[in-house]
């Protein structure tokens, strides 16, 4: 699943509501938190690579990059299946 597809899947589950609607704030809270995590793990192109692979900078260990989908995104995708 691509980053955009994952974001679209999450956005589809967020219910529309008025800004002062407390019920929907609680209903949407888990989806908004999940969306924030996915945003943090947005893929980038590794500037040190000759290939045009996507990498997750957030999951990098030290100065290395984690290939996208990173373990975090893989876990999210698995739970959303």
N, C-alpha and C positions, 0 to 999 in steps of 0.2 A: 504494500500500500504506500502511495506517495505521501509526502508531507501534506500537500493540499487536500488529498482525499481524506486523510485522517482529520484534518481541521474541519472539513465539511461534515464529516460524520458526527463530530462532537457538536458543531454548531446546530445541526438538525435536532439535537436532543435538548438544546437550551430553549426553554419556553419564554415566549414574549410576555411582558408584563409592564405595568406602569412603574415608574421609578420609586414610588412609595409603597409598593406592594410587598409586604413582608413574607407572604406565603411563597411567592415565586422566588424571592431571594434565597430562601432555604432550599427550595426544590432545585434551583439552578446552581447552588454553591458547589456541589461536587463536580459538576460539569465545567464550571468556570475555573476551578482549581486544576482540573485535568488539562484544560485548554492552556492554562498558564505554563504547566510543565511541558507540554508539547511545543509551545512557543520557545521555551528556553532551549529545547533540543532541536531547533530548526537546523536543517542541514546547510552546510556551507561547502564551497569548493576548496579543497586543500591547496594552498598556494605553493607548497613544496612538492606537489605531485605533478607528473607530466600527464597523468590521466585526468579525465574530467569526472572523477568519482565524487560523490557527496560524502561529507564527513560531519560528525557531531563534535563540535568543539567542547561542549559541556562535559562530555564523557571522556575527554582526553586525560590521559594519565601522564603527568609531567609535561613533556613537550611533544608527545605523540598524539595522533588523532585517532578517534574511534570511527570506523566506517559506518555510514548510515545505511539501514536503520540500526541505531545503537541499542545496547541491551535495554535501556529504559523504554525506548519506543517499541521494541519487540515485545516487552512485557505488557505495555498498554494495548497493543494490537491483539495480543493473545487474549486478554481479558474482555475485549470488546467483540470478539468473535461470537 
